[in-house]
Amino acid sequence: MRRMIAALVMVSCVPALADEVTIPDTVVTATRVPTPVSEVPAGVTIIDRQTIEQHGYNTLTDALNDVPGLRVSASGGPGGQASVFIRGTNSNHVLVLRDGMPINDAADPSGAFNFGIDTISDIERIEVVRGPMAALYGSGAIGGVINLISRRGTEPGPHLTVDLSGGYPAQVRGAVAATGLAGPIDYSFTAESQAQTGFDSNPQRMTSYTGAPEGYRDRIAALNLGYTPVDGTRFSLFLRGREALFSFNTLGSPTFDTANSQGTADSLLGRIGVQSKLFEGVWETGVFLGHQQEDRRYLERLVATDPNRNAMDSRYHSQRTDVQWNNTVHIAQSTSITFGYEHIVDNIKVRTSSNAFGFSFAQTALAQSVSDGVHAGVQTTLWNRLTLTGQVRQDWVGINTPFTWRLGAVLDTPEIDTRFKIAYGTSFRAPSLFDRYGVDSFGFVGNRNLRPESAQGWEIGFTTTLPAFGQSDFLTFGTTYFNEQVNNLIVGIFFPVDTEVNIGSAHLQGFETEIGLHPAKWLTVRLTHTYTNAANADTGQALLRRPQHAGSFNATIMPIPGLKIVPDVTYTGAFSDAVYDNGGNFQGTGTNRQGLIANLTVTYDLTPKVQVYAAAKNLFGSRYESVNGYQVPGTSAVAGVRFTLD
């Protein structure tokens, strides 16, 4: 931990985008301007700190599991590989931000973000925006954007929040958050440490199942500092470090189940910057410099009884430097213009080595990429009922110069208590550094002439909110139809040379439906359903791991003051996947069965400053396989206390 803290001396900042996102009913990620969610022409889900605590979310995958239009595909418990598919797009079509800075791992072969490692004790809020968003954020935002917004001091005086919990099977967690305002200084410091023995991700249906647990432990430290020498100008510093150690399971054919694999994932992030309001707030401008370093290692030791003779030692190292200059000009009370510039430099070093059935295999990549982008946008509201947004962006990524744009509108019709929305946008994903420069010992050679994947998509929908029985939001009902085409997909070929080429395309369409009921102050109910048809546009074949049907149910029940009971149920329908039989033998492409997971969290306020809670995950011991060959973690239960000292 001392080494991690020492390395955090790399400077960093909170970007201009994140400075005003604490307003509960607004979202900043969708347009770069703080905007009420109801006026955003996109599918938006906000997961705030209160929601995180009431639902007992501990990991990033916990928090994202019941977001409509989003599917979490996890290979095991914490530490395991977890991918996110938004509206049927690929997992590397999801751009992940930390306070507005892109943090996808450049060393990942596909450039995707691994959602399976991070916990969320230092997160104040998660904003999920679905749909093509490259016109705002550049490469990777084909399916959508997930912005992780850090905790920040917002109230005068020091405030210390302590969260301690433990439970079955052998898990313990402690988190401390110190926040506050002291004159011109705002501060937030979060530290977390947790450990759990975990479960065996090998399915119990397989004859190879041994019950060998896959443990996980992490340590996180995050510092968010701000200095406001004069009203409207804030200098900021953000530092974050994470160490994670975990066990994982690798599939073989036949699958071999033993506790011989261990991974580490260390992350360092630093930013420094300044934001200022000029001309009495008419012009808001901010600039920041950020640097991120990711180091991952996966080690599998050879076991004599393994029929596959598997062994592995793979290392992934990446560094990213990101410079952003973001501006908002308020032309009038209802009209804003945004513009800015971004410069990113990525460096990767990949060295992998593995053995199977007596054959050795190695991959290497040592490469750098430089990209630049300029963006501009406008947002205005006409006649107090029609909100229009438009964004354009020009990027320069190597030899490629993709141009993207997005238009959207929201029409408020209070006469029928309904808002209508429509949007159209284009997007792209630049080839990963491994796609361009990677090599392996079996003859693969990266293709430096790859073009970016491109996409264009549209959506249309409505939301109706009806009052009744003294509740202004007694019933909320909304549905959105989405349709997106992705072209120039990067896929591997073996002849005439083993490399990557642009030959694939996909068509994605479906519906996202949400129903909310608030019949009384003590009861809130939310149901979601997503229908997705994701297919290869050339062959019509269903894309892997995209279920046609998925849904969720959750409620907040407050039978007496201070007591909250929150049940969560998520349903995932059957989907096409690479499948393994009960003997652990690979069978090719087949159908993975549906699954239902039930969770329950109960919190009680002993005093305004002290809260006790208990949470049970996978309440009924489902053996659902989120990825075929990987069973979800079994039933777990924790109890804890959360208290605040002022």
Summary of the structure (lengths in Angstrom):
residues: 646
radius of gyration: 24.0
end to end distance: 28.0
largest distance: 74.3
contacts: 2366
relative contact order: 0.14
helix: 6%
strand: 62%
